[in-house]
Every structure is written in C-alpha cells, then in structure tokens.
C-alpha cells in the first residue's frame, strides 16, 4: 500500500491556532503544526505508521480514493415536486433529466 496515494489536505484550525493535516481515508487522524508543510509531513507520517500497524495486526486497510473504481452512477432520492420541476426544466432545454442533473451537480 502506497500511503502517497491517499487524499491529504491541510487547513487552518482557528481553534488550535495551527495548521491541521488531514487524510480523507482516515478521518480520525490529524496532525497539528505551525506550518502547512509540517502539518502535511506529520499527517503523512502518521498515516504511514497507522497503515504499518494495521498490516501487522491483519486489519483491513482503506483503499485510497484515487484507486477506487467509480461507475458514474448513484441514486438520489428527492421529493416528487422537485423531480417534476427538474423533468420540466430538462424538457424545456431539450436535454435528458440525467444530463440536467449532472450539469447541476457539476455547478454548470
């Protein structure tokens, strides 16, 4: 498992007055530091150690999001009134409801 394939980010923590390094695949882990570079370095090292511990104990290790396969499909439940409104909007634009929903989700 290459820990560099995980999804990392660094953000400012107003509560801690420091930068916090995070890993999406390990939401319970974080690393605080005074610089963003050190926060990233810290969370990457923490993840490396945790993955090593998980391997040693035979635990299931999360697959990096970057390595997962996505089908491009997911279901969303919406109220019938919203469904009707979106269907009418799609028809008025001459496109499928799927294309309209995709565009809206993408922010277009």
N, C-alpha and C positions, 0 to 999 in steps of 0.2 A: 504494500500500500504506500503510495507516494503522498505524503502529507502536503506537498505543494499543490496538489490538485483540489484541495478543499477551498471553500469560499470564505475568504477573510475580508474584514473591513476594520477600519479604525475611525472612531468618532470621539468627539469631545464629551466628557462627562461633567456637567455643571455641578453635580452633587459632590463629586470627588475632586474637582479642580485638576483633573488629569485626563490624558487620552486613554481610551479603553480599546483594546484589541479584542475582536470577537471572531468566532468561527461559526458560520450558519449551521453546519452539520453537527456541532457540539454546543447547543445553546446554553448549557450550564457552565461553560468555561469562559473566562475573560482574563485579561491582563491589563493592569493599570500602570502607566508610566508617564513621565513628564514630557516625553517627545513622541510624536506619532510613529517614528521609525522604531523606537524601542518598544512601543506597545505592540507593533506588528511582530517584531522579533520575539517578544515574550509570548504572545499567543501561539505563534508557530511552534515554538519550543515546547510549550505546554501541551499542544495537540500531539506533537511527536512523542512525548513521554506517555501520554494517556493511551495513544494507539499501541505503543510498545507494551504497556501494562495489560491492555485488553487482549493483545495477541498472546501474551504469556499465560493469561488465565483462561484462554479459549473463548472469550466473549465475541459476540458478533460486532464487527467494526462497520460503522456507517460508510456507505458508498458516497464518494464525492458527487455533488450535484452535477458537476461538469462531466461526469462519466455515466450518468443515468440516461436511459433512453426515454424520450418523451414522444407519445403518439400524436400529439397535437389535438387531442380530444379530451374534453372534460365536461361534466354535466353541471348545469347551474339551475337551481330552482328559483323561479321568480313568480310574483303574483300574476294571475291571469290578465289583469288590466295592463300590466307592463308588457306582457307577451303580445297582447293585441296592439298596443301602441307601437311597439318595435316592428311587428309584422306590417302594420300600415306604413310606417316610415320606410321600411325596406321596399315595399311595393311601389311607393311614390318615387323612390330613387331608381327603381328598376333593377334592384340587386337582391340577392338572396338574404334571408334573415341571418344566416351564418356569416356572410360577408359583412353585413352591417354590424353584428355583434363583435366580430373580430376587429373591425376598424375602431369601434368604440373602446374596446379593451386596450388596443394599441395606442389610444389617445389621438386618433386621427379624426 
